[in-house]
């Protein structure tokens, strides 16, 4: 079901229904298994000899974690799966808390989402099952504890047996020396320093811009053969009448097997590069004007970006069967020449015959098969069956090479935080990294690593408390094993031990001290109590060079950051002799939900929501993207000073966005932008005040790189004209700030990037 949903093979409503049915069935069977396991365990050897799961002592232990993958699957868009142990799907059966949003703009943005305010479905849970689930969870916990105790005993037994084994004569069991950081460096430290020097850039005020990545060349125009394709050139508000006038000329046997207006109308909302393109089909030798009353055919298609990018030929029809094959061949040639797709898919719908039966139009199917369209899958809509036909892209010269995909927005950010460097090299001093959301993720990963490596809590206790700890621990384990855990828990009294008196003066507010460092620290503390930030991958390990080497091997990151010097990062980190490192990065590609092209270098994006901030003199515009959860926020900055320089951009934008209030009337229809490329090569700096970031005892460095590309996306000649909007467009002038706002980050109330 996960695979079918991720590839778009099954209708969303059907996936939701199948998922709920499957989980309810799985929950019932899982409860029966645990209860049967307990019954047969009580029967002793006689019960355990029945075979099946009962012969596997780890069966219940594995049940504890074998549903965790669901939260990372495509099915997580339907139900709120838990990231922790939840074998009986209790969390998806819980209603979402109705907490007030942190940002005043959140309710307005949720209302503007293309699919509305996303709400997970709630998995039904009968009250009669609650007691059974609680008992089953305790049984699984009991099995897990027993498994851990057995594993510990087995380990101790192996350790004892290894002590009495004699070593062979001549065998010297001495641990090999652990190489110091210096031992892993090149022979000449000067060479390593030189490599590091090449990555250091001047202060931001004098940074020279890096040339933008070259744009791919426009593909050559294909040969269409007997037909030519002509854009409709019609306003969206008028297209229904044009379509109905044309379809009335199409023979019933052809029209009945094509997509109807209802499905086409539902796809009109997307006016960006993933929206529909409309083309009349006209014979190549015709010189007449082309319109609904004279066209020989109609093709409507769009790009679908799922696991595989394909072109969906949503509607294809001709007014006569005579030219069906040549017309389809012309449409195929156009789609493969201009769209970054691996295949074309077209649905043939079953239609009612004169005798009342429903069948495919075999003549149309035969023509499609002659052009190498093959059966892909069956589908249903409103009770009518359809057959999806697919034509994979062939190799040149049979089909043109696939053109490069040019997304409207491509953003790549990377930060490598290096802790405890032993290098004597000097770096430019900064208060924090530029992107504070990524900095917060890196700090959180350091703290998590420190907690995992910290000594056991009992090691911080005195002798008397250690004895009490051991007694309480043994009592709880025995209570779990003999079924008296709940009674024991009701009699326990809390106790505290004396913690370390060492403390660090850490800023908790948004202001005070350095604004950027203060905000980064408070965001990191907020992340400790919430889920990781969306889109950002972050990990802290001892071998920072290897971590960065693996992280930079991601194909999308390599493409976005070509020429930024990321290939030198692993060697630079190794040369710094760090204790550990944290690598935070993300690459995101987005399309505008709607866009109108002005010329090759400029375009206009409709304003989804506008807001104002009392501390900022300009209106702020939220622009919708192809991801319902992500908005591009444009903040005009003319005449506004940036007090703390470029390093404070993120903090200044966050302050403005936190003070936003939605505007009741938007004075502009859209924002006019020009193509934009902002690229920064790897730049390594040293944190001036590590205590302000909660890392008081170590040197801290950060290496950053970034690449941002913004454009109108691919040219769409078949795009319908947008309806005329009231109001004039806002012509954006430099300087301005551009942020990404993610709806799932409302809890920390900060942008994803700025």
C-alpha positions, -999 to 999 in steps of 0.1 A, spaced: 0 0 0 29 23 8 45 16 -25 13 21 -45 6 54 -27 41 68 -32 40 60 -69 5 75 -73 -9 42 -85 -40 42 -63 -66 69 -56 -59 88 -23 -94 80 -9 -89 43 -16 -55 43 1 -70 59 32 -98 34 34 -74 4 28 -50 18 54 -76 21 81 -89 -14 74 -54 -29 74 -44 -12 107 -76 -22 125 -71 -58 114 -34 -57 124 -43 -43 158 -69 -71 165 -45 -98 153 -16 -84 173 -37 -84 205 -47 -120 199 -11 -130 194 1 -114 226 -28 -129 246 -22 -163 230 15 -160 238 7 -153 275 -17 -182 276 7 -207 261 35 -194 283 14 -202 313 9 -237 300 47 -243 303 64 -268 280 32 -283 268 21 -249 254 55 -240 240 56 -272 219 28 -260 196 51 -242 171 46 -210 153 55 -177 169 56 -193 203 89 -210 195 106 -177 189 115 -160 223 121 -127 205 88 -125 188 71 -101 212 103 -81 216 103 -74 179 66 -64 180 77 -34 201 95 -17 172 82 -33 140 58 -5 132 82 24 136 88 26 98 53 39 92 62 74 104 88 77 76 65 62 49 42 79 25 13 66 46 22 92 73 2 118 54 -30 101 64 -24 92 101 -3 106 129 20 76 135 43 76 165 80 79 163 83 57 193 70 22 203 33 19 194 25 -17 183 -12 -12 187 -15 22 170 -27 41 200 -12 74 188 -31 75 154 -63 70 175 -56 101 195 -71 135 185 -46 163 178 -43 188 206 -60 221 199 -32 244 211 -30 280 201 -6 287 172 27 304 181 27 327 151 -3 350 144 -1 343 106 -4 305 111 -43 303 110 -44 325 78 -17 304 61 -35 272 70 -67 285 54 -48 294 22 -34 259 17 -43 244 -16 -56 213 1 -70 232 31 -58 228 67 -42 194 69 -58 172 95 -48 136 101 -75 111 101 -82 95 135 -80 57 136 -111 43 154 -104 28 189 -131 11 208 -131 18 246 -134 -20 252 -100 -25 238 -81 -1 261 -77 -26 289 -66 -53 265 -40 -30 249 -26 -19 283 -22 -55 294 -6 -64 261 18 -35 263 29 -46 298 34 -82 285 56 -69 257 76 -47 282 80 -78 304 94 -98 275 118 -70 266 131 -67 301 136 -104 304 155 -104 270 178 -76 283 185 -95 315 193 -127 296 215 -108 272 234 -91 301 238 -125 318 250 -141 286 275 -113 281 289 -117 316 292 -154 310 312 -149 278 335 -124 296 342 -149 324 350 -177 299 374 -155 280 394 -148 311 405 -184 315 415 -190 279 452 -193 275 468 -172 248 489 -190 222 526 -189 227 543 -159 210 510 -140 209 512 -106 224 477 -92 232 485 -55 232 461 -29 219 474 -12 189 481 25 195 452 48 188 465 74 163 464 110 175 448 136 154 483 146 143 491 111 131 463 112 106 475 145 91 497 149 60 534 149 66 537 187 63 512 207 85 518 236 61 500 217 33 470 211 55 469 248 66 471 258 29 441 237 21 422 252 49 433 287 38 418 282 4 384 277 20 385 309 40 368 339 25 370 376 33 344 390 56 309 391 41 311 428 33 337 422 6 327 387 -6 328 384 -43 298 367 -59 302 333 -74 289 328 -109 255 312 -110 252 277 -123 248 276 -161 212 270 -171 205 241 -194 200 248 -231 165 248 -245 158 215 -263 156 214 -300 121 216 -315 109 182 -324 93 171 -357 56 168 -353 48 151 -385 12 153 -398 0 175 -370 11 207 -353 3 218 -317 -10 253 -310 -15 267 -275 -51 276 -267 -44 312 -256 -76 313 -235 -83 328 -201 -89 302 -174 -124 316 -166 -135 310 -202 -119 276 -208 -149 255 -198 -171 269 -225 -143 264 -251 -139 228 -239 -176 220 -241 -179 235 -276 -150 214 -288 -160 181 -271 -194 183 -287 -176 177 -321 -158 146 -309 -174 112 -318 -192 97 -288 -170 65 -288 -139 86 -285 -152 112 -261 -167 87 -237 -133 71 -231 -115 104 -223 -112 124 -190 -143 145 -183 -145 181 -174 -149 174 -137 -115 159 -134 -99 186 -156 -115 214 -136 -101 199 -104 -66 203 -118 -70 239 -128 -61 252 -93 -24 246 -99 -11 274 -121 26 267 -117 50 245 -136 31 214 -124 -2 228 -138 -20 220 -170 -9 228 -205 -35 230 -233 -28 225 -270 -51 224 -301 -41 197 -326 -43 209 -362 -32 192 -394 2 205 -405 -10 215 -440 -40 236 -427 -38 274 -428 -71 281 -411 -73 297 -377 -75 271 -349 -103 272 -323 -129 251 -306 -150 250 -338 -121 241 -362 -94 222 -342 -87 186 -352 -79 175 -317 -71 186 -281 -43 175 -257 -41 185 -221 -11 174 -200 10 182 -170 41 170 -152 36 147 -121 65 146 -97 61 115 -75 87 89 -69 92 89 -107 86 120 -128 61 113 -156 38 133 -179 1 128 -173 -18 131 -206 -50 141 -188 -71 145 -220 -64 134 -255 -90 134 -283 -95 139 -320 -126 147 -341 -119 118 -364 -103 84 -360 -84 89 -393 -57 110 -377 -56 94 -342 -22 77 -345 -4 107 -361 -20 131 -336 -9 110 -306 26 107 -322 28 146 -323 18 149 -287 43 123 -276 71 141 -295 62 174 -278 60 160 -243 93 140 -245 111 170 -261 102 197 -235 92 179 -203 117 164 -178 98 131 -176 106 94 -179 73 83 -193 38 94 -205 6 80 -189 -29 82 -203 -60 67 -189 -86 50 -211 -120 49 -194 -145 21 -199 -176 34 -216 -212 21 -218 -220 3 -251 -255 1 -267 -261 -33 -251 -255 -18 -216 -220 -34 -211 -189 -13 -203 -158 -18 -225 -127 0 -236 -125 15 -271 -104 -13 -286 -96 9 -317 -80 36 -295 -62 9 -275 -48 -7 -306 -34 27 -319 -18 33 -285 -2 -1 -285 12 5 -320 31 35 -305 44 13 -276 20 24 -249 15 -6 -226 -8 -15 -198 4 0 -165 -24 -4 -140 -62 -3 -134 -79 26 -117 -114 36 -106 -131 69 -103 -168 75 -93 -174 38 -99 -161 38 -134 -131 16 -143 -101 29 -162 -70 14 -177 -38 34 -174 -15 31 -204 22 40 -202 48 49 -228 84 49 -214 109 72 -229 131 55 -254 168 60 -262 179 86 -288 172 87 -317 139 70 -311 130 96 -285 149 128 -275 172 128 -245 154 138 -213 158 176 -207 171 189 -174 147 197 -147 148 234 -138 128 239 -106 115 274 -97 132 273 -63 163 253 -55 178 259 -20 208 240 -6 223 249 28 251 232 47 267 237 81 296 217 96 301 224 133 335 214 145 340 210 182 373 209 201 397 217 173 434 214 181 444 234 151 464 266 157 450 283 126 431 315 132 397 321 117 373 351 115 354 354 147 316 353 145 288 351 171 269 323 152 262 308 118 240 326 93 212 301 94 201 298 130 176 270 124 204 248 112 226 260 140 200 250 165 198 215 149 236 211 152 236 222 188 208 199 196 227 170 180 258 179 201 237 178 233 221 146 223 255 130 217 268 143 250 238 128 268 243 95 252 279 94 262 273 107 297 280 84 327 251 64 341 229 84 365 238 61 394 274 70 390 265 106 402 251 92 435 268 87 469 271 52 484 238 54 503 219 66 473 235 40 450 222 12 474 187 27 473 189 30 435 197 -7 432 169 -18 455 143 4 437 155 -9 403 153 -45 413 119 -40 429 105 -25 398 119 -53 376 104 -79 398 71 -61 400 70 -61 362 78 -98 360 53 -109 387 24 -86 376 26 -62 406 41 -32 388 11 -9 392 8 -15 429 45 -8 434 44 24 414 16 38 436 38 33 468 70 49 454 81 84 467 102 106 446 138 114 457 165 138 444 202 135 444 226 164 445 234 175 410 266 192 399 268 228 410 286 238 378 263 261 357 267 281 326 251 315 321 231 307 290 208 332 273 172 320 271 155 351 256 154 365 221 173 396 230 201 404 254 238 398 246 242 389 210 209 386 192 218 357 168 236 336 195 207 341 219 181 331 193 201 300 181 204 288 217 167 293 225 157 275 193 180 246 202 164 243 236 129 243 220 140 215 197 149 193 226 113 191 236 99 187 200 105 168 168 135 175 146 131 204 121 115 193 88 137 189 57 170 192 77 193 162 81 216 166 111 240 142 129 269 145 154 297 119 154 333 117 164 347 112 129 335 144 113 355 140 81 339 107 73 304 121 82 309 150 58 323 128 31 292 106 32 268 135 35 283 154 5 279 123 -17 242 130 -20 236 136 -57 212 165 -53 236 183 -29 265 178 -53 245 193 -82 233 223 -62 267 230 -47 290 225 -77 319 249 -75 314 258 -39 344 238 -26 325 212 -6 348 184 -19 376 199 2 356 199 34 365 164 47 403 172 44 398 205 61 380 189 90 406 162 94 433 188 95 416 207 123 420 177 147 384 181 161 369 161 190 337 156 170 316 174 144 279 179 135 268 181 99 235 198 92 223 201 56 192 202 34 183 204 -2 148 214 -13 134 220 -47 100 237 -51 77 250 -78 55 280 -75 18 271 -70 11 298 -97 34 319 -118 31 342 -148 60 348 -171 69 383 -180 101 377 -200 132 354 -198 145 370 -166 114 381 -148 81 367 -136 51 374 -113 39 352 -85 4 358 -69 3 369 -33 -13 342 -11 -12 362 21 1 396 31 10 408 66 24 438 84 47 443 114 46 473 136 84 474 136 88 472 98 77 499 73 69 476 44 42 449 38 54 413 39 43 388 12 37 351 15 39 332 -18 25 297 -21 46 268 -34 40 233 -47 43 221 -11 13 231 9 34 234 41 60 257 27 57 294 18 83 317 3 82 349 24 94 382 7 104 411 30 111 444 12 140 461 30 144 495 13 154 522 38 158 498 67 192 495 85 206 462 94 222 471 128 244 440 133 254 434 97 247 404 76 251 379 104 219 392 120 197 387 89 181 355 102 174 370 137 161 402 122 137 383 98 126 361 127 118 392 148 97 406 119 79 374 112 70 369 149 54 403 149 33 398 118 -4 404 116 -25 394 86 -37 423 64 -74 423 58 -70 438 23 -40 431 2 -31 462 -19 -12 442 -46 -22 413 -68 13 397 -70 50 402 -66 72 408 -96 106 391 -92 137 387 -114 157 355 -116 180 352 -87 212 332 -79 229 336 -46 258 312 -40 284 312 -12 315 290 -12 326 271 19 335 297 46 350 286 79 346 308 110 352 305 147 325 311 173 336 340 195 316 331 226 309 294 229 292 297 263 264 317 247 256 286 226 257 262 255 291 247 247 313 265 273 344 243 274 354 237 238 365 257 208 338 258 182 341 264 145 315 264 117 319 259 80 290 271 59 280 269 22 248 278 4 232 280 -30 198 296 -38 183 298 -72 149 314 -79 132 317 -113 99 313 -130 108 276 -138 104 261 -172 86 279 -199 50 267 -204 37 277 -238 4 258 -232 -4 275 -199 -38 292 -198 -40 329 -193 -46 338 -156 -78 355 -147 -74 393 -144 -67 402 -108 -77 434 -92 -48 456 -80 -14 462 -94 17 440 -89 44 449 -64 77 454 -82 103 441 -58 135 461 -56 167 453 -38 175 451 -10 150 425 1 150 394 23 137 360 12 126 333 37 112 298 37 84 294 62 74 259 71 40 253 87 54 224 109 78 249 125 51 270 141 61 256 175 95 272 174 81 302 155 111 308 132 118 304 94 135 275 79 159 298 61 165 335 56 
